[in-house]
Amino acid sequence: MSLNKTDLIKLAKTVANANPSSQVAYSFGEDKFSYADLNDTLRNELRELAGTYALYRENKNTIFIKKAIIFIEKMALK
């Protein structure tokens, strides 16, 4: 995994809250990226964590904790 857990959570939050049809660039750190770039990066990072069943079983707590944090934060914003 090239991103550490904190950065992966930040990336997942950014992608979850972003508007895919928007033409704006999103900042992540000091760089600017399109929604497609961020989404592709998130998918690749998650594929590294759970690309196979064995990887999924090894990393499932990490994956679900990230999903739970994102879900709770989205619900809090409503």
QUIVENBEL-V684030 format. One record per residue. N is the residue number from 1. BURIAL is I if it has 9 or more other ideal C-beta (glycine too) atoms within 8 Angstrom, else O. Layout:
N&BURIAL, N&BURIAL
This chain:
1&O, 2&O, 3&O, 4&O, 5&O, 6&O, 7&O, 8&I, 9&I, 10&I, 11&I, 12&I, 13&I, 14&I, 15&I, 16&O, 17&O, 18&I, 19&O, 20&O, 21&O, 22&O, 23&O, 24&O, 25&O, 26&I, 27&O, 28&I, 29&O, 30&O, 31&O, 32&O, 33&I, 34&O, 35&I, 36&O, 37&O, 38&I, 39&I, 40&O, 41&I, 42&I, 43&O, 44&O, 45&I, 46&I, 47&O, 48&I, 49&I, 50&I, 51&O, 52&O, 53&O, 54&O, 55&I, 56&I, 57&O, 58&O, 59&I, 60&I, 61&O, 62&I, 63&I, 64&O, 65&O, 66&I, 67&O, 68&O, 69&I, 70&I, 71&O, 72&O, 73&I, 74&I, 75&O, 76&O, 77&O, 78&O
